[in-house]
Amino acid sequence: MAKFIKKIQNFSSQYELWNKGSKIIIGVSGGPDSVCLLGVLVFLAEKYNFQLQIAHVNYGLRGKDSLADEKLVKQLGEKYQLKVNILRPKNILQKGNLENTLRDLRYAYFEKLRLALVFDFIAVAHNQNDQAETVLMRIIRGAGLNGLAAMRPRVGKIIRPLLQTSRTEIVNFLKEKGLTYRMDKSNAENDIFRNKLRNETLPYLEKNFNQSILETLSNFSFAVADDYAFMEKSAAGFVSAVCSKKKASFLEQDFLALDKAIQRQALRQIFLKLSGQFKDVEYNHIEELRKIIKSSKSKLKNARVGGLKISKKGAKIEIFV
């Protein structure tokens, strides 16, 4: 167990996931990953002087299983003498994918709780297997660098201490500590894309091509994240100079002087700054904007791309909502 804990400590130190005296809300579903995360942070609490509370969301979508999950989380709170905060949403308004709706609801609750308690961080239990699944899923769907960077160890107030820890290591820790957890039966249903990757594709790749496929995909995502962070930083200077809240205005030659990768990243950041999001911005949108900017035709060009308007008059480019 000492080696396991040390690995998580080193990872958390490398990515500055917490400080001494940090106040941390732990998202606990009752599954193996979150029960492990809870056990690890409780173990480290004395050394780091953590203040901990548990947060659990009972969606009520799995009947008795949902109630059993909640009961286990309450028992864990009693075991560790930690307060358990529970959300039982009455009406779940699904917007598109149910999994995304539940995730948004969960994170909104965690953040609301963090602000109310004046806590520092929200710890969630994504692990190396989750990361590998996410990377592979996004490769198949044709994601760009941002998508392939997948989950980061820390994003704002969200921390993921187990992100380089495999599920095998997690289960071994639970066995050694004698900790009880619950399994979500829906994870075995292969009609869901992620489940099919988890239960069929990754085991096949591991058996026939690369015994370390989980680690390989996870490490790949961390390397991509570093590359993407560099590109973000490189593009940010250009964007801050040319972009206001309402529009971006720049000269064609200044934009084309940027490396092509930085051009694309700058346009993504402009989308984010002007429209507040770029999750629906596709590669084709970015390339269409670049095509208009590079056009040698002298007449005035006006177009709408991905919800934004672009105007080109001579060498002057304007992009606005």
Secondary structure, DSSP 8 states (H G I E B T S, - for coil): -HHHHHHHHHHHHHTT---TT-EEEEE--SSHHHHHHHHHHHHHHHHHT-EEEEEEE----STHHHHHHHHHHHHHHHHHT--EEEE--S-----SSHHHHHHHHHHHHHHHHHHHHT-SEEE----HHHHHHHHHHHHHHT--HHHHT---SEETTEE-TTTT--HHHHHHHHHHHT------GGGG-TTSHHHHIIIIIHHHHHHHT-TTHHHHHHHHHHHHHHHHHHHHHHHHHHHHHHB-SSEEEEEHHHHHTS-HHHHHHHHHHHHHHHHS--TT--HHHHHHHHHHHH----S-EEEEETTEEEEEETTEEEEE-
